Amino acid sequence: MVLRREPTARQMRLAVELRRLRDAAGLTAREAAALLGVSSAQISQIEAGLTGVSEKRLRRLAANYSCTDEAFIDALVAVATDRTRGWWEEYRELLPTSFLDLSELEDHATFLREIQFLYVPGPLQTEDYARAIFSDRIPELPHDELELRVRHRMQRKVILEGPEPTSYEAVIHEAALRIRVGDRAASRAQLTQLLEVSEADHITVRAIPFDLDGFGGSWTAMMLAGGAVPKLDTALRDAPHAAAFIDSEAQLGVLRTLFRRVEVVSLDPQRSRDFIHRLVKEL
């Protein structure tokens, strides 16, 4: 079997979960291989994301690891047997792999929750706003690559605008709403679009004003993407140039709690729309 040159984040997540199951069972790779009737090298390759695993072998591994969580096993099987190629594949070898992994994660997410303090979240950005962000890179991007990144960011909106849109909630600090990433016109257009999309039933936008009392949660910006089961949730730090994926249960627990706390202290959706509307009038 030909080994993968560069596994995707989704393929790596499957590999990590299988390794975690083996570790929890207290088995070595050699012992797992003997139970499955394969070489230890094959187990190592599967757990490194370098090769795939069939449904039959995955279920045998889960049984050997004494995993009885059927919903979790079914979710892993769905990842292992997924052969679809998403729209982001057209950018492979043209953009950094993290851009593609982010798009794939969003495409498979059951929900998306995001906190941003300095930028309007990527899926909610206008074209001019996104272009201004990517134009600020040092060293400057070549024109063609800049436009590729802008086009890719605009295509990410499919998760919100497609026939089966994803439930999406964004909590945005006033700093991100006020910073003029582009010029005045671009800022006004961006805030106006926020108001428009926030009217959709599946999109919730909450704002955090500067003068909000009792807010000390500005230490991180993140996105939480729901998996097919909670064990497969993923958090990430989305930045203009890359994204860091987080899948450890301990860290996910911290970030889930962070989002709940920030959500509670932020303005409710209607007050947030009123707040953003006032900012538009000031421009």
Stockholm file with secondary structure:
# STOCKHOLM 1.0

chainA/1-283         MVLRREPTARQMRLAVELRRLRDAAGLTAREAAALLGVSSAQISQIEAGLTGVSEKRLRRLAANYSCTDEAFIDALVAVATDRTRGWWEEYRELLPTSFLDLSELEDHATFLREIQFLYVPGPLQTEDYARAIFSDRIPELPHDELELRVRHRMQRKVILEGPEPTSYEAVIHEAALRIRVGDRAASRAQLTQLLEVSEADHITVRAIPFDLDGFGGSWTAMMLAGGAVPKLDTALRDAPHAAAFIDSEAQLGVLRTLFRRVEVVSLDPQRSRDFIHRLVKEL
#=GR chainA/1-283 SS CCCCSSCCHHHHHHHHHHHHHHHHHTCCHHHHHHHHTSCHHHHHHHHTTSSCCCHHHHHHHHHHTTCCCHHHHHHHHHHHHCCCCCGGGGGBTTBCHHHHHHHHHHHHCSEEEEEESSSCCGGGCCHHHHHHHHHTCSSCCCHHHHHHHHHHHHHTTHHHHSSSCCEEEEEEEHHHHHSCSSCHHHHHHHHHHHHHHTTSTTEEEEEECTTCTTCCCTTCCEEEECCSSGGGCEEEEECSSCEEEECCHHHHHHHHHHHHHHHHHSCCHHHHHHHHHHHHHHC
#=GC SS_cons         CCCCSSCCHHHHHHHHHHHHHHHHHTCCHHHHHHHHTSCHHHHHHHHTTSSCCCHHHHHHHHHHTTCCCHHHHHHHHHHHHCCCCCGGGGGBTTBCHHHHHHHHHHHHCSEEEEEESSSCCGGGCCHHHHHHHHHTCSSCCCHHHHHHHHHHHHHTTHHHHSSSCCEEEEEEEHHHHHSCSSCHHHHHHHHHHHHHHTTSTTEEEEEECTTCTTCCCTTCCEEEECCSSGGGCEEEEECSSCEEEECCHHHHHHHHHHHHHHHHHSCCHHHHHHHHHHHHHHC
//
